[in-house]
């Protein structure tokens, strides 16, 4: 075991402040990125979990919500003409005002609350009104638009007219439960399915069948359709089929693999100007806090061990080797800080998921933050090298 690592293990209390500073610097960045990307994933969860292997968007689209993602309806036969394509369905959706309908008992309680409020007593309201996003599926088992985690009973329930699905995290916000009736844009629908794992903290999402959306008068029946969801015979050939479709398109549309589009959606979320400013400020703040606290902690720890360093010099260890020990010690402090940041972020993500807040951490970003924390530790160690000048062997005789 190296001297630097042994020092960190046996005198870990002296370096704990540096590790904690690095851990919270990493948490500051990862938590914000996780929330922002998680919000985007909340909007695209229905697509990310569908059976589609390929997504077809308009030629100018840079992501699902970046640029014109729709395309002419006549493109559907062109995509279908590829011999490996088995299913093609346009992505449709809508949005509107959602209001819960109170039962007679709830209506009586609401009137009692109103009376108490009139007398100056606080009273909550059971009436809810929210703007919701709507996505559709084709209520057919195994169809390309149906998420892979939807059971047969869920699909059958959504096949009924005016049936909707609501994620469990949105029930309280919308004021409904399974089996309740509600108003969507003034028309009656009822909650037939409660899903799990589709949280959206910005805007609640309803899922309904394409037929129900048509009966509500909001289906897209014009000459343009939304992005196309495509299933092929062999999912492992998705990249090859995408290249062939793009060649056949001749600029009329662009095909993406589902993973490619998911990465583009995450990148588009992080490229947003406001989000970029917030993340940039967080990174600067994390760098500033991490360097200052880690530098002072390492400096104090080296000062506390200055006699040991002086003893090493008296034994013939060069100043260059002592600097190497300090830099290696800084590296191991950075590694421990990365591990601590990972544990803290994991705990925070568990708490967030329990509260219905989606979080997602792109692997590339995790690697970048890990390297960032190690660099902070190394820079702090470099700034602490000057204290080694006090390690004079003659001081041992005093």
Helices and strands as residue ranges (DSSP letters): H 3-10, H 12-48, E 54-58, E 71-72, H 75-80, E 85-90, E 93-100, H 104-118, E 129-137, H 152-159, E 163-167, G 168-170, H 171-174, E 181-184, E 187-195, E 205-209, H 210-215, E 224-225, E 228-232, G 235-237, H 238-249, E 253-257, H 258-271, H 273-304, H 306-314, H 319-354, H 363-383, G 385-390, G 393-397
